[in-house]
Amino acid sequence: MRRPDAPRREPPAERLAQPGALALPALGKDRRVGGETRREPQALRAACDPFPCRHGFDRSVWISPGILLLNHLHYVPRPIPITFVASNGDLCRRNESFYRGPQAPEFVLANLESLDNHMVSQRDGLALAALFDDYHPVEVEQGQLLLQRNAEENRHRAAEWSLLAEHEVRVGERVPLGTDASAFVYASVEMQPRWTARLRSLFLRPPPVRIRLRFQDGKGIIRRINLAAPDVPFLVRPLVENNDDLLAAYRGSGSLRRPDGLVVEAAPGMEAYFEPTVRVRLHRGPAPAP
């Protein structure tokens, strides 16, 4: 909670007026705010939590709890405040509803990064879709991207999904992502574990599963994915893995990497724990307004 005698932090005056206008005053410097000179606390140099690290203050800006507490701001967590805990459909939808509902914060401070080589867009992926629908970028500072909520007439009460294709293929077989490179394509993955995988999960971790994203130049990347939410789509094209990607997605930049196919596979040595086929559904989903 914010201390009663602590001043309220005003939203930043600087804005992203045009592409490339990202130079902002360094944290810890004097600033003119509302006719007064205020010194920004050095504690704001602290790093954010892995995305989505959205935690609010009284207006509400979403930032790391450590930054909030050190600066005497009002902490208002989303329903599932730890990213990797929001790992199944019900928990993901609770966080999505929070961002689309009347209690959603006015500002979101995001810092995307990969944790343990997991697919960034899958962790709390419905919340990311809500940000694309209902928020826009206003500032970048110290590597962190500040988003502001859209005007009410430009918000979406629910995500709009359209099924592009459904594939049932063998594990390790390529699934094409379609020819419309501009579309925001989301995938949901259903891969059935065998009883041996469930037995292994009782004593060890579940056998890991990977997604391999392939590009037109023949290159590819491998990321770990979670099978606990087969009904929750996550963004696979364009590839959004950090704040530069997120900002480029809002701007419609051609610099984003756009896979043209994906492969779902068990980690090496884990193939025997799964049935030989996998079901992949591709959806056109939320994208930033042009």
N, C-alpha and C positions, 0 to 999 in steps of 0.2 A: 504494500500500500504506500502511496505517496505521503510523506510527512506533511502535517497541516501547515507548517511554516515554509515548506519548500515551494518555490515558484513553479508554475506550470510551464512545461516546455512547449514553445510554439512550433507549429510545423515549419519546415525549412522554407526560406524565402526563395532560394535558388530553384530553377526549374530546367528541365531539358527542353529548351526552346526549339532546338533543331538538332539533327544528327551531328554528333561530334562535339556538342556543347556540354562537355562533361567535367570541365575544370571547376573545382569547388574549393573554397577555403579549407585549409587543413584543420582537422580537429585539434582542439586545445588553443585555438587562436581567438582573439576578441572578435565579436560580431555585433552589428547594430540590429537590434530586434525591438520593434515598437518604440523607437526613439531612445532606447537605453543601450548601453554597452554591456554585453554579457560575455563572460569567459566560459567557453565550452569545457566541460570536465574532461580531464585526460582519460578518465575511465572509459570514455567512448571509443578509445583505441582498441578495446577488447574485441576479440573475434566473435562472430555470431555462431550459433549452433548450426549443424548441418541442416540444409533446407528440408522441409519447410519450417523455418524457425520463427514462427509468427506468434508473438506475445504482445499484448496491447498495453498502451497507457491511456490516460483518461480521454484522449481525443479519438482514437486509439491508434498509436503507432505500434507496429509489431516488431519486436526486436528480441535479442537474447535475454533470458531472465537475469543473467549477471549484469548486463548493461543496464537493465531496468532498475535493479535493486541498488546498484552502485550510484545511480543518478536520481534515486528517490522518486521514481515514476510508478504509476499504478499498473500492477501486473494483472492482466486478465487473460488467462490461458485458454486456448481452444479446448474442446472436450477431451481430445487425446493429444496431450502436449508433447509427447515424445514420438518422433517421426517413425522409428522402426517398430513401435508398438502398434501403430495403426496398420496392421498387416492383413486384416481380413475385410470382407465386404462391409459388414455392419459398422466397424470402426471407421473405415474410410468415408462412408456415407454420413456419419455423424459429423466429422470434420467439414465435409463439403457443405452440409446443411448450415453449419455455423457461419461459413463465409458467404453463403447466399441469403441468409436470413436477416432480420432487422437488427440483430446484435452484432453484425459483422463490423470489423474495425474500419475506420476511415483510411488508415495507412497500414501498409505492410512493408516491412524491411526484410528482404530476402537475401540469402547467401547460399546458393546451390553448390553442393560438392558431393562427390561420391564417397560412400562409406563402405569399406571392405569390398570394393569393386562391384557393388550392387547397381542395378539400373536406377539412376537417379529419379527418372520420371515415374517409376512404379511406386516409390515410397510416398504415401499420401497423394497418389496421383490424381484423385478426384478433386483434391484441394487445388492442385496446380491447374486443372481445367477450370475451376471456378475463378482463379486469378486471371486466366486468359479472357474469360467472359466479362468479368465485372471490375477489373482494375487496369490501370495504365501507368507507365513509368513517369516519374517526375524528377528524380535526382539520383546521382551516383556519387557516393562518398566513401573513401577508404575501402574500396572494393565491394561495397554493399549497395544494393539496388533498392530504392524506395519507390513503392507503388502507392497510388491513391485510388480510392474507390470511384467508379464512374458515377455520373449523375443518375438519379433514380430512373429516368426514362431510358437509360442505356444499360440497365442491368437485366440479368436473366434469372428468373426464379428457379429454373431447372436447366440442366444441360440438354442440348439437342444432339441426339445421336442418330446416325443413319448407318445401317449395316451395309458395308461394301462387299464383303465376301466372307465365306466360311469354308475353311479347309480342314479336312481330316487327312493327315499325312503321316508317314513313318517318322519316328524320331530321327532327327538329323537331316530330314529332307527340306529343301528350300521352299519358302512360301513367298511368292511375289507380292509386292506392296502396291501394285497398280501403276498406271501411267501418269496420273495427275500429280506431278511433283510438288505443286503448290498446296495440296490438301494436307491438313493436319490429320494424320492417320494414327489411330489408337488400336492396340491389340489386346485381346484377352486370351489367356492360355490355359487350357485344361489338359493336364497330363496325369494319368492315373498311376499311383504307386502300387506296387505289389505288397503282399502281406509282410514280406521280408523288410521292406522299407519302413513299415509301421513298427515292426519289432525293433529295428535299428534305432528308430526315433525314441524309443523308451529308454535307451541307455546312452545314446550318442545324439548328435545332431541329425536332422533329416538329411538324406543324401542330396547334395547340391545339384541344382539345375541351372543351365546357362542359356542365354540367348546370344546368337551370333548375328550381328547386323552387317550386311554386305552392301558395298557401294559399287557404282558403275565402273570405277577404275580397278575393280578386282580386289581392293583392300577390304578389310573388315575389322570389327572390334567385338570383343566378348565381354558380356556382363552377366552377373548372377541375377537370377529372378526368384521370386517367391511364388509358390503354387497355392498358397492359402486363400487366394481371392480369385478364383477362376472366372467370376462374373464381373470383375472390375477392370475396365479397359485402362491402359496406360499408354502414353505417347511414345511412338517409335519413329515417326517422321513428321517434322524434322527432329534431329537429335539435339536435345536440350540437356546439357550436363553441368553447366556453370552459369554464372551471372552474365558473362558475355553472350552466351547462347540465348539466355532468357531475354536480354535486351534486344538482341538481333531478331528474335521471334516477334516481339512487339512491333518492331520497325519493319517487318517484312523483308529483312535483309537477305540477299542472295548468298551471303557468306556461310549460312548454316549448312551443315552436312545433312544430306538427305539420302538415307539408305533406299535401295530399290528392292531389297529382299531380306528375309530373316530366316534363321534356322533355330529351332529349339532342340536342345540336346542335354543329356545327362553329363555330368563331369566325368572325365576319364576314369574308368574303373567302376563307375556307378550304374552302368547301363542295365545290369541285371535286376536292379531294384524297381524298374518301371515297365509298364506295358509298352508294346512296340509302337503304338500310334499316339499322336497328339492332335488335339483339336485347337485350331487357331481361328478366332473371329476378328475380322478387321472392320473398324468403324471410322467414319468421318465424324470428328468431334469438335469440341470448342476450340476456337482460334481467336486471337486478338482481332478487334475490329480494325479495318484498314484506315 
